[in-house]
Amino acid sequence: MICSRLTSAGLPSLWIDRAAIHSPWLLPADASAHGPALDHHLLLNLWVALALLTLAHLILLIGLFARRHSEPTRLWRIEYLPLTVLALLFASLTLKAERLWAASRYTGASPTALQVEVTGVQFAWYFRYPGPDATFGITRPSLVAPGEGNPLGLDPSDPHSADDQVTSQLVLPANREVDLRLRAQDVIHGFSIPEMRLKQNAVPGQTIHLHFTPTTPGTYAILCTQLCGLGHYRMNATLLILPPNQFATWLAAKQKAAP
């Protein structure tokens, strides 16, 4: 079901009512450019597993009910040939999976990709945009003060920090590659967006890059998949995918409202 709503900036957008189309037998709706390849590989693995399970049961039934032959079956036909076929099958599946992983994790994002920093902290997600200067400001752990409006510890003496935008909702444009810089302040958090086919741990002391291209405007849940403390159950946020023109309007409004 496609519905309309207003964003926090008063912009109309389209969103998909996931509850209306949810089925326990289907994967979450795919809303990313790399998602179809991952889904295809996952389903291929499941079909291969089902075929092998069926074959194993057939062999057992044939062995139980078929008459014994007087002539012995050649060893290569019943042992070496099936082992060779299985080895080639699983090797091809492994190579395909490695290529899919390398395309999203080992291949860097395009230089024109939108840069966004994601920080996990007990028990919230924060998202930072670099501003017109396209440069993230310096952050210092000693300056972290959520109660004072500085949850990431932005250094006010750094000129690049002045135009940085920090939000609690991730807003991205559709059909544009995004390069996420994933960080954690305290413990390991699991950054996951099922509809974007994304799942990556945020590790303290590390900056992990994750790039993807959202394709379908809508609202999606951002989850934490690592048990990070007593408040883990409420560590979630929302991802809002907007058409490019609406995203530009939203970003301009945020920059204009900045002090």
Steps between C-alpha positions, in 0.01 A plus 500: 500500500646838395411794723605864537626675809675817609860495609639695798584780258142511373582326174257252341649161433394150405532211737408135486275342760708189574233348727255488210731289281690303764509125466689263730602294194659785306820698543470866606422733211812580297573874469868509399691463173715211625210315665378290202843336457516409869143367500566293189810343655317426825210331319745308281668360811162398644395325178833317484459388862145380425618308192778330695259410780261345248783313328627358830156365586459350153832320533394360837167379362663344196750322722220362717259379232699439183624151423868432532692462177716200449771714342682743735461869419816678407647704786547820296132506412367486856776691686742703291251646250249631763787641710640682197161647408437617857848652528452698177151610608607633840815659355289696249258613773792611717663700219171674422446588867855640527445721196176638643673572832797667330274722289345658811786481752836495319412725207493866601208733443485744211665842565158658439330289770317681777708494819318428826642401838308254719583478872360244740486580870303341781215508403455716191621559146629840385553605139734781391512684167816698415332823385585726203876465555469121440737436793419343833614696804720356772333316788652451846377249763556756776246733337216246477201657678157382380323714761668810356414419140838354406452120498795434268752731668544748213797730557372862473855625433510305172352714219377189318273413794291816472287380206472132596142381539424234766159330494330201659339398171692384194368677190641402160419568133375222276720369218820658627789304647560559871826444687431439870778543756405269783629570852421412863570700815482235771431135409442297184168581332344318205383738226228330297242609241333182368333666200837642390668161550749662739648355818833608646640526851611844623819448702645758745825647372431407138339679204338246270380607156180358356361614164170428329238661275140528627242476224151513651369807689350406834558462872706209632610379843862522615577234759780405737577130464760472778404469867649831616351540849175520692354753256580296189131436433434870436810577291339567165456784254333564165633534147306735273568471128388807303501588131815706417318835480327448835828393660669819373217706651526313832877547518474871415239545773725329756797717404289815514368412844851435638626765744 
